[in-house]
């Protein structure tokens, strides 16, 4: 069982929300991501439904599938997470 803190759950929720929003905005289906980016549709569904935490490499794969640089994807996450979270130090 994965360790769950309030911040972990908040990050998981924001990541899920962001993935769904970006995928919807660019019109990319889970099937397309699975086919083109060697990414399991089931894994993406579990991330988008806040069921699992994901590894750094998974966040990178998601950003690639959304057509974003990893740093841009992380910036989006940071903005949504608010001032309590800093992933990239300036």
N, C-alpha and C positions, 0 to 999 in steps of 0.2 A: 504494500500500500504506500502510495506517495505521501510525503509530508505536506500537509495543507495548512497554510497560514492565511490570514486575511489578505496579505499582499500577494501571495501566490494565486489565490482565487481571483483577485482583482485583475492581475496580469492575464490569467487564463481567460477571463470574461472579455477583456478588451481585445485580446488576440483573436478570439472567436468572432466577436462583433466586427472587427476590422477585416478579417478574412472574408466574411460574408458580404460586407459592404463593397469591398474592392472587387470581389468576384462578380457581384451583381452589376456594379458600375461598368465593368469592361465586358460583361456578357460571357464570362468563361464558366463552363459547366465543370462539375466534379469529374465527369467522364473525360473531358478534354485534358484536364490537368493530369489525370491518371495515365492517359495515352501518351501525352507529349512530354511529360516531365518525370516519368518513372516514379510516380507518387501514388500510393494507394488511395482510392476513393474512400475506403473505410477509415483510413487514418485521417484524411481531411475532414470527414464527417465527425469523427470523434473530437477533433480540435475545435471545429465550428460549433459543437454542442457542449463544449466545456467539460468533456469527459476525461481528457488526459492533458498532462503537461507535455510540451514538446521540446526536443533537443534543438540546439543552435543550428545544426545542419538542416533541420526541418524548417526552421524559420527562413533560412536562406533559400531553400527549395520553393517555399511559398512565395517569397518575394520575387524570385525568378519567374514563376508561373504567372504572377500578376504584372510582369513587365517592369518591375521596380528594382533599383539598386537596393541592396540590403540596408545601406545607411538611410535611404529615403523611407523604407518601410519602418525601420526602427524609429525614425523621427516622428512618423505618424503615430506609432504606438506611444511614444513619450508624450506627445501632445495630448492624447486621450487619457493617459494615466495621470497627468497633472504634475504639480511641483514636488510631490512626495517621491517621485521616481526619476532617476537619472540613469539611463543606460549608456549614453555617450557623454563624456565630460567635455565641456568646451574650454 
